Amino acid sequence: MLVTGIRVAGLRDADGFVKTELESRVELDSGPSGVAVADALDLFSAGLNATRVEGVLNTLGIAVGPVELVLEDGLPVQASWEGGEGARALLAGDAARRITVWVEVAPDPPLFGQLRELAVREPRLVAALGNNPRIAIKVGWLFTKDLTTASIAVLEIKVGDLGFPSAGPERAKWAPRLLRQLGQRFSRVQQRDGRAIAERMLEASLSADSDVRDAYQRAAEALGDKPFSLGQLHLVRVGDTLLPCFGHELRRARQFGPAADEALRLVEAVFLDAPDVLIVEAPGALQGDAGEVVEWLHGRTEGNDATLEQVVLVPGGAA
């Protein structure tokens, strides 16, 4: 699946943003405007994936702590949290309390195949898929006046040039499943502690699923190769603490400075998360050659061993 178009309204620094005809490598603007578009994609995917809502709202600073959710058909329709100052900082104006994100995607073969199966029970899909198989979804977040609750709604569903009911009893029975799947195909590299990543790596290395074990092995080896060149990852238990170490000498992450933590976050996202669309902020900022990291990320979208379909890159720093 490839995101081919994005439109954003109501989000500070991205209000009115429009970009279409996107390819496997998307480079956003530097500074707050680029980060805001990344935030918009986070809000879009969380609006379709209940498991992401709390993490996204905390990452964006809208919530601090637990988020209470209301679901319908497995989709989030309301979220509540303590305090509203974080949401205020993201809204385009004092009077505006709605953020909408429109995303167009080109389905990959598995997703296209599922749509063809659905077309057996939904004749209108046959014509839609024949003319233009792209899918367009619009998600809206409407905040209450105190900015501690948001109603979350799918405002538009289009396949090709045909629109389908997006909510209520008229919504197509196939729609919730499709929407949930789309929401699960996005991820954003998070600021995570290297020890937390090591715990997840250990679980992957012991998995009964051979694909998960292979993903761990690829991640461990990638850390030893360019653009990171830290040495292959080894997990070392010291007392009750699991440490990520590198190379035959078992050098600890701190010996490489913050570059090791950044590398761990990237390989975790690329190989263990392996989403269709990966959002990366300031890629390679802590490595010796940031350009090599960008090319490495793009390379993960190509060839038979690709783990990603698309990378969305957000430069660090000011505009």
Contacts in CASP RR format, 6 or more apart in sequence:
PFRMAT RR
TARGET T0000
AUTHOR 0000-0000-0000
METHOD contacts of the structure
MODEL  1
MLVTGIRVAGLRDADGFVKTELESRVELDSGPSGVAVADALDLFSAGLNA
TRVEGVLNTLGIAVGPVELVLEDGLPVQASWEGGEGARALLAGDAARRIT
VWVEVAPDPPLFGQLRELAVREPRLVAALGNNPRIAIKVGWLFTKDLTTA
SIAVLEIKVGDLGFPSAGPERAKWAPRLLRQLGQRFSRVQQRDGRAIAER
MLEASLSADSDVRDAYQRAAEALGDKPFSLGQLHLVRVGDTLLPCFGHEL
RRARQFGPAADEALRLVEAVFLDAPDVLIVEAPGALQGDAGEVVEWLHGR
TEGNDATLEQVVLVPGGAA
1 105 0 8 1.000
1 106 0 8 1.000
1 107 0 8 1.000
1 108 0 8 1.000
1 111 0 8 1.000
1 182 0 8 1.000
1 185 0 8 1.000
1 276 0 8 1.000
1 277 0 8 1.000
1 309 0 8 1.000
1 310 0 8 1.000
2 22 0 8 1.000
2 23 0 8 1.000
2 24 0 8 1.000
2 105 0 8 1.000
2 106 0 8 1.000
2 108 0 8 1.000
2 276 0 8 1.000
2 277 0 8 1.000
2 309 0 8 1.000
2 310 0 8 1.000
3 22 0 8 1.000
3 26 0 8 1.000
3 41 0 8 1.000
3 103 0 8 1.000
3 104 0 8 1.000
3 105 0 8 1.000
3 277 0 8 1.000
3 310 0 8 1.000
3 312 0 8 1.000
4 20 0 8 1.000
4 21 0 8 1.000
4 22 0 8 1.000
4 104 0 8 1.000
4 105 0 8 1.000
4 106 0 8 1.000
4 134 0 8 1.000
5 19 0 8 1.000
5 20 0 8 1.000
5 21 0 8 1.000
5 22 0 8 1.000
5 102 0 8 1.000
5 103 0 8 1.000
5 104 0 8 1.000
6 17 0 8 1.000
6 18 0 8 1.000
6 19 0 8 1.000
6 20 0 8 1.000
6 22 0 8 1.000
6 37 0 8 1.000
6 40 0 8 1.000
6 41 0 8 1.000
6 101 0 8 1.000
6 102 0 8 1.000
6 103 0 8 1.000
6 104 0 8 1.000
7 16 0 8 1.000
7 17 0 8 1.000
7 18 0 8 1.000
7 101 0 8 1.000
7 102 0 8 1.000
8 14 0 8 1.000
8 15 0 8 1.000
8 16 0 8 1.000
8 17 0 8 1.000
8 18 0 8 1.000
8 36 0 8 1.000
8 37 0 8 1.000
8 40 0 8 1.000
8 99 0 8 1.000
8 100 0 8 1.000
8 101 0 8 1.000
8 102 0 8 1.000
9 15 0 8 1.000
9 16 0 8 1.000
9 92 0 8 1.000
9 98 0 8 1.000
9 99 0 8 1.000
9 100 0 8 1.000
10 16 0 8 1.000
10 91 0 8 1.000
10 92 0 8 1.000
10 93 0 8 1.000
10 96 0 8 1.000
10 98 0 8 1.000
10 99 0 8 1.000
10 100 0 8 1.000
11 17 0 8 1.000
11 36 0 8 1.000
11 39 0 8 1.000
11 40 0 8 1.000
11 43 0 8 1.000
11 90 0 8 1.000
11 91 0 8 1.000
11 92 0 8 1.000
11 99 0 8 1.000
11 101 0 8 1.000
12 32 0 8 1.000
12 36 0 8 1.000
12 89 0 8 1.000
12 90 0 8 1.000
12 91 0 8 1.000
12 92 0 8 1.000
12 93 0 8 1.000
13 32 0 8 1.000
13 33 0 8 1.000
13 34 0 8 1.000
13 35 0 8 1.000
13 36 0 8 1.000
14 33 0 8 1.000
14 34 0 8 1.000
14 36 0 8 1.000
14 37 0 8 1.000
14 39 0 8 1.000
14 40 0 8 1.000
15 92 0 8 1.000
17 33 0 8 1.000
17 36 0 8 1.000
17 37 0 8 1.000
17 40 0 8 1.000
19 26 0 8 1.000
19 37 0 8 1.000
20 104 0 8 1.000
22 310 0 8 1.000
23 310 0 8 1.000
24 298 0 8 1.000
24 301 0 8 1.000
24 302 0 8 1.000
24 309 0 8 1.000
24 310 0 8 1.000
24 311 0 8 1.000
25 298 0 8 1.000
25 301 0 8 1.000
25 310 0 8 1.000
25 311 0 8 1.000
25 313 0 8 1.000
26 310 0 8 1.000
26 311 0 8 1.000
26 312 0 8 1.000
26 313 0 8 1.000
27 313 0 8 1.000
27 315 0 8 1.000
28 34 0 8 1.000
28 37 0 8 1.000
28 38 0 8 1.000
28 312 0 8 1.000
28 313 0 8 1.000
28 314 0 8 1.000
28 315 0 8 1.000
29 37 0 8 1.000
29 315 0 8 1.000
29 319 0 8 1.000
30 315 0 8 1.000
30 316 0 8 1.000
30 317 0 8 1.000
30 318 0 8 1.000
30 319 0 8 1.000
31 314 0 8 1.000
31 315 0 8 1.000
31 316 0 8 1.000
31 317 0 8 1.000
31 318 0 8 1.000
31 319 0 8 1.000
32 319 0 8 1.000
33 319 0 8 1.000
34 314 0 8 1.000
34 315 0 8 1.000
35 281 0 8 1.000
35 314 0 8 1.000
36 90 0 8 1.000
37 314 0 8 1.000
38 188 0 8 1.000
38 279 0 8 1.000
38 281 0 8 1.000
38 312 0 8 1.000
38 314 0 8 1.000
39 60 0 8 1.000
39 90 0 8 1.000
40 99 0 8 1.000
40 101 0 8 1.000
41 101 0 8 1.000
41 103 0 8 1.000
41 186 0 8 1.000
41 188 0 8 1.000
41 277 0 8 1.000
41 279 0 8 1.000
41 312 0 8 1.000
42 52 0 8 1.000
42 56 0 8 1.000
42 59 0 8 1.000
42 60 0 8 1.000
42 186 0 8 1.000
42 188 0 8 1.000
42 279 0 8 1.000
43 56 0 8 1.000
43 60 0 8 1.000
43 99 0 8 1.000
43 101 0 8 1.000
43 139 0 8 1.000
43 141 0 8 1.000
44 101 0 8 1.000
44 103 0 8 1.000
44 137 0 8 1.000
44 139 0 8 1.000
44 183 0 8 1.000
44 186 0 8 1.000
45 52 0 8 1.000
45 56 0 8 1.000
45 182 0 8 1.000
45 183 0 8 1.000
45 184 0 8 1.000
45 185 0 8 1.000
45 186 0 8 1.000
46 52 0 8 1.000
46 53 0 8 1.000
46 55 0 8 1.000
46 56 0 8 1.000
46 57 0 8 1.000
46 76 0 8 1.000
47 53 0 8 1.000
47 75 0 8 1.000
47 76 0 8 1.000
47 139 0 8 1.000
47 140 0 8 1.000
47 141 0 8 1.000
47 152 0 8 1.000
47 154 0 8 1.000
47 183 0 8 1.000
48 75 0 8 1.000
48 137 0 8 1.000
48 139 0 8 1.000
48 154 0 8 1.000
48 179 0 8 1.000
48 180 0 8 1.000
48 182 0 8 1.000
48 183 0 8 1.000
48 184 0 8 1.000
49 76 0 8 1.000
49 180 0 8 1.000
49 183 0 8 1.000
49 184 0 8 1.000
49 186 0 8 1.000
50 69 0 8 1.000
50 71 0 8 1.000
50 74 0 8 1.000
50 75 0 8 1.000
50 76 0 8 1.000
52 183 0 8 1.000
52 186 0 8 1.000
53 67 0 8 1.000
53 69 0 8 1.000
53 76 0 8 1.000
53 79 0 8 1.000
53 152 0 8 1.000
54 63 0 8 1.000
54 65 0 8 1.000
54 66 0 8 1.000
54 67 0 8 1.000
54 69 0 8 1.000
55 67 0 8 1.000
57 63 0 8 1.000
57 67 0 8 1.000
57 79 0 8 1.000
57 81 0 8 1.000
58 64 0 8 1.000
58 65 0 8 1.000
58 67 0 8 1.000
59 188 0 8 1.000
59 190 0 8 1.000
60 86 0 8 1.000
60 90 0 8 1.000
61 86 0 8 1.000
61 89 0 8 1.000
61 90 0 8 1.000
62 81 0 8 1.000
62 84 0 8 1.000
62 86 0 8 1.000
62 87 0 8 1.000
62 90 0 8 1.000
63 79 0 8 1.000
63 81 0 8 1.000
63 82 0 8 1.000
63 83 0 8 1.000
64 81 0 8 1.000
64 82 0 8 1.000
64 83 0 8 1.000
65 81 0 8 1.000
65 82 0 8 1.000
66 81 0 8 1.000
67 79 0 8 1.000
67 80 0 8 1.000
67 81 0 8 1.000
68 79 0 8 1.000
68 80 0 8 1.000
68 81 0 8 1.000
69 76 0 8 1.000
69 78 0 8 1.000
69 79 0 8 1.000
70 76 0 8 1.000
70 77 0 8 1.000
70 78 0 8 1.000
70 79 0 8 1.000
71 77 0 8 1.000
73 176 0 8 1.000
74 176 0 8 1.000
74 180 0 8 1.000
75 152 0 8 1.000
75 154 0 8 1.000
75 176 0 8 1.000
75 179 0 8 1.000
75 180 0 8 1.000
76 152 0 8 1.000
77 151 0 8 1.000
77 152 0 8 1.000
77 153 0 8 1.000
78 149 0 8 1.000
78 150 0 8 1.000
78 151 0 8 1.000
78 152 0 8 1.000
79 149 0 8 1.000
79 150 0 8 1.000
79 152 0 8 1.000
80 148 0 8 1.000
80 149 0 8 1.000
80 150 0 8 1.000
81 148 0 8 1.000
81 149 0 8 1.000
82 148 0 8 1.000
83 146 0 8 1.000
83 147 0 8 1.000
83 148 0 8 1.000
84 146 0 8 1.000
84 147 0 8 1.000
84 148 0 8 1.000
85 147 0 8 1.000
86 147 0 8 1.000
87 143 0 8 1.000
87 147 0 8 1.000
87 150 0 8 1.000
88 147 0 8 1.000
90 99 0 8 1.000
91 97 0 8 1.000
91 99 0 8 1.000
91 143 0 8 1.000
97 142 0 8 1.000
97 143 0 8 1.000
97 144 0 8 1.000
97 145 0 8 1.000
97 147 0 8 1.000
98 140 0 8 1.000
98 141 0 8 1.000
98 142 0 8 1.000
98 143 0 8 1.000
99 140 0 8 1.000
99 141 0 8 1.000
100 138 0 8 1.000
100 139 0 8 1.000
100 140 0 8 1.000
100 141 0 8 1.000
100 155 0 8 1.000
101 138 0 8 1.000
101 139 0 8 1.000
101 140 0 8 1.000
102 136 0 8 1.000
102 137 0 8 1.000
102 138 0 8 1.000
102 156 0 8 1.000
103 136 0 8 1.000
103 137 0 8 1.000
103 138 0 8 1.000
103 139 0 8 1.000
104 134 0 8 1.000
104 135 0 8 1.000
104 136 0 8 1.000
105 134 0 8 1.000
105 135 0 8 1.000
105 136 0 8 1.000
105 137 0 8 1.000
105 182 0 8 1.000
106 133 0 8 1.000
106 134 0 8 1.000
107 113 0 8 1.000
107 115 0 8 1.000
107 133 0 8 1.000
107 134 0 8 1.000
107 135 0 8 1.000
108 276 0 8 1.000
108 309 0 8 1.000
111 181 0 8 1.000
112 129 0 8 1.000
112 133 0 8 1.000
114 178 0 8 1.000
114 181 0 8 1.000
115 125 0 8 1.000
115 129 0 8 1.000
115 133 0 8 1.000
115 135 0 8 1.000
115 159 0 8 1.000
115 178 0 8 1.000
116 129 0 8 1.000
118 125 0 8 1.000
118 174 0 8 1.000
118 178 0 8 1.000
119 125 0 8 1.000
119 126 0 8 1.000
119 129 0 8 1.000
121 174 0 8 1.000
122 172 0 8 1.000
122 174 0 8 1.000
124 162 0 8 1.000
124 164 0 8 1.000
125 159 0 8 1.000
125 162 0 8 1.000
127 162 0 8 1.000
128 159 0 8 1.000
128 160 0 8 1.000
128 161 0 8 1.000
128 162 0 8 1.000
129 159 0 8 1.000
129 160 0 8 1.000
131 160 0 8 1.000
131 161 0 8 1.000
132 160 0 8 1.000
132 161 0 8 1.000
133 159 0 8 1.000
133 160 0 8 1.000
134 159 0 8 1.000
134 160 0 8 1.000
135 157 0 8 1.000
135 158 0 8 1.000
135 159 0 8 1.000
135 160 0 8 1.000
135 178 0 8 1.000
135 182 0 8 1.000
136 156 0 8 1.000
136 157 0 8 1.000
136 158 0 8 1.000
136 159 0 8 1.000
136 160 0 8 1.000
137 154 0 8 1.000
137 156 0 8 1.000
137 157 0 8 1.000
137 158 0 8 1.000
137 179 0 8 1.000
137 182 0 8 1.000
138 154 0 8 1.000
138 155 0 8 1.000
138 156 0 8 1.000
138 166 0 8 1.000
139 152 0 8 1.000
139 153 0 8 1.000
139 154 0 8 1.000
139 155 0 8 1.000
140 152 0 8 1.000
140 153 0 8 1.000
140 154 0 8 1.000
140 155 0 8 1.000
141 150 0 8 1.000
141 151 0 8 1.000
141 152 0 8 1.000
142 150 0 8 1.000
142 151 0 8 1.000
142 153 0 8 1.000
143 149 0 8 1.000
143 150 0 8 1.000
144 150 0 8 1.000
153 166 0 8 1.000
153 167 0 8 1.000
154 166 0 8 1.000
154 167 0 8 1.000
154 175 0 8 1.000
154 179 0 8 1.000
155 166 0 8 1.000
155 167 0 8 1.000
156 163 0 8 1.000
156 166 0 8 1.000
157 163 0 8 1.000
157 164 0 8 1.000
157 165 0 8 1.000
157 166 0 8 1.000
157 171 0 8 1.000
157 172 0 8 1.000
157 175 0 8 1.000
157 179 0 8 1.000
158 164 0 8 1.000
164 171 0 8 1.000
164 172 0 8 1.000
164 175 0 8 1.000
165 171 0 8 1.000
165 172 0 8 1.000
165 175 0 8 1.000
166 175 0 8 1.000
184 275 0 8 1.000
185 275 0 8 1.000
185 276 0 8 1.000
185 277 0 8 1.000
186 275 0 8 1.000
186 276 0 8 1.000
186 277 0 8 1.000
186 279 0 8 1.000
187 269 0 8 1.000
187 273 0 8 1.000
187 275 0 8 1.000
187 277 0 8 1.000
187 278 0 8 1.000
187 279 0 8 1.000
188 278 0 8 1.000
188 279 0 8 1.000
188 280 0 8 1.000
188 281 0 8 1.000
189 265 0 8 1.000
189 266 0 8 1.000
189 269 0 8 1.000
189 278 0 8 1.000
189 279 0 8 1.000
189 280 0 8 1.000
189 281 0 8 1.000
190 265 0 8 1.000
190 269 0 8 1.000
191 265 0 8 1.000
192 265 0 8 1.000
192 268 0 8 1.000
193 261 0 8 1.000
194 244 0 8 1.000
194 253 0 8 1.000
194 260 0 8 1.000
194 261 0 8 1.000
194 264 0 8 1.000
194 265 0 8 1.000
195 241 0 8 1.000
195 242 0 8 1.000
195 243 0 8 1.000
195 244 0 8 1.000
197 244 0 8 1.000
197 264 0 8 1.000
197 265 0 8 1.000
197 268 0 8 1.000
198 235 0 8 1.000
198 242 0 8 1.000
198 243 0 8 1.000
198 244 0 8 1.000
198 264 0 8 1.000
199 242 0 8 1.000
200 268 0 8 1.000
200 272 0 8 1.000
201 216 0 8 1.000
201 219 0 8 1.000
201 220 0 8 1.000
201 233 0 8 1.000
201 235 0 8 1.000
201 244 0 8 1.000
201 268 0 8 1.000
201 272 0 8 1.000
202 235 0 8 1.000
202 242 0 8 1.000
204 212 0 8 1.000
204 213 0 8 1.000
204 215 0 8 1.000
204 216 0 8 1.000
204 219 0 8 1.000
204 272 0 8 1.000
205 213 0 8 1.000
205 216 0 8 1.000
205 217 0 8 1.000
205 235 0 8 1.000
206 213 0 8 1.000
207 213 0 8 1.000
207 216 0 8 1.000
212 272 0 8 1.000
215 271 0 8 1.000
215 272 0 8 1.000
215 274 0 8 1.000
215 307 0 8 1.000
216 271 0 8 1.000
216 272 0 8 1.000
218 271 0 8 1.000
218 307 0 8 1.000
219 233 0 8 1.000
219 267 0 8 1.000
219 268 0 8 1.000
219 270 0 8 1.000
219 271 0 8 1.000
219 272 0 8 1.000
220 232 0 8 1.000
220 233 0 8 1.000
220 234 0 8 1.000
221 232 0 8 1.000
221 233 0 8 1.000
222 228 0 8 1.000
222 267 0 8 1.000
222 270 0 8 1.000
222 271 0 8 1.000
223 230 0 8 1.000
223 231 0 8 1.000
223 232 0 8 1.000
223 233 0 8 1.000
223 246 0 8 1.000
223 263 0 8 1.000
223 264 0 8 1.000
223 267 0 8 1.000
224 230 0 8 1.000
224 231 0 8 1.000
224 232 0 8 1.000
224 233 0 8 1.000
224 246 0 8 1.000
224 247 0 8 1.000
226 292 0 8 1.000
226 296 0 8 1.000
227 284 0 8 1.000
227 287 0 8 1.000
227 288 0 8 1.000
227 289 0 8 1.000
227 291 0 8 1.000
227 292 0 8 1.000
227 293 0 8 1.000
227 295 0 8 1.000
227 296 0 8 1.000
228 259 0 8 1.000
228 263 0 8 1.000
228 267 0 8 1.000
228 287 0 8 1.000
230 246 0 8 1.000
230 247 0 8 1.000
230 251 0 8 1.000
230 256 0 8 1.000
230 259 0 8 1.000
230 260 0 8 1.000
230 263 0 8 1.000
231 246 0 8 1.000
231 247 0 8 1.000
232 246 0 8 1.000
232 247 0 8 1.000
233 244 0 8 1.000
233 245 0 8 1.000
233 246 0 8 1.000
233 264 0 8 1.000
234 244 0 8 1.000
234 245 0 8 1.000
234 246 0 8 1.000
234 247 0 8 1.000
234 250 0 8 1.000
235 242 0 8 1.000
235 243 0 8 1.000
235 244 0 8 1.000
235 245 0 8 1.000
236 242 0 8 1.000
236 243 0 8 1.000
236 244 0 8 1.000
236 245 0 8 1.000
236 250 0 8 1.000
237 243 0 8 1.000
243 252 0 8 1.000
243 253 0 8 1.000
244 252 0 8 1.000
244 253 0 8 1.000
244 260 0 8 1.000
244 264 0 8 1.000
245 251 0 8 1.000
245 252 0 8 1.000
245 253 0 8 1.000
246 252 0 8 1.000
246 253 0 8 1.000
246 256 0 8 1.000
246 260 0 8 1.000
253 260 0 8 1.000
253 261 0 8 1.000
253 264 0 8 1.000
254 260 0 8 1.000
257 286 0 8 1.000
258 286 0 8 1.000
259 286 0 8 1.000
259 287 0 8 1.000
259 288 0 8 1.000
261 286 0 8 1.000
262 284 0 8 1.000
262 285 0 8 1.000
262 286 0 8 1.000
262 287 0 8 1.000
263 287 0 8 1.000
266 280 0 8 1.000
266 283 0 8 1.000
266 284 0 8 1.000
266 293 0 8 1.000
266 297 0 8 1.000
269 275 0 8 1.000
269 278 0 8 1.000
269 280 0 8 1.000
270 278 0 8 1.000
270 297 0 8 1.000
270 300 0 8 1.000
270 307 0 8 1.000
270 308 0 8 1.000
271 307 0 8 1.000
274 307 0 8 1.000
274 308 0 8 1.000
275 308 0 8 1.000
276 308 0 8 1.000
276 309 0 8 1.000
276 310 0 8 1.000
277 308 0 8 1.000
277 309 0 8 1.000
277 310 0 8 1.000
277 311 0 8 1.000
277 312 0 8 1.000
278 297 0 8 1.000
278 308 0 8 1.000
278 310 0 8 1.000
278 311 0 8 1.000
278 312 0 8 1.000
279 311 0 8 1.000
279 312 0 8 1.000
279 314 0 8 1.000
280 297 0 8 1.000
280 311 0 8 1.000
280 312 0 8 1.000
280 313 0 8 1.000
280 314 0 8 1.000
281 314 0 8 1.000
281 316 0 8 1.000
282 314 0 8 1.000
282 315 0 8 1.000
282 316 0 8 1.000
282 317 0 8 1.000
283 290 0 8 1.000
283 293 0 8 1.000
283 294 0 8 1.000
283 297 0 8 1.000
283 313 0 8 1.000
284 290 0 8 1.000
284 291 0 8 1.000
284 293 0 8 1.000
284 294 0 8 1.000
285 316 0 8 1.000
287 293 0 8 1.000
294 313 0 8 1.000
297 308 0 8 1.000
297 311 0 8 1.000
297 313 0 8 1.000
298 311 0 8 1.000
299 306 0 8 1.000
300 306 0 8 1.000
300 307 0 8 1.000
300 308 0 8 1.000
300 311 0 8 1.000
301 308 0 8 1.000
301 309 0 8 1.000
301 310 0 8 1.000
301 311 0 8 1.000
END
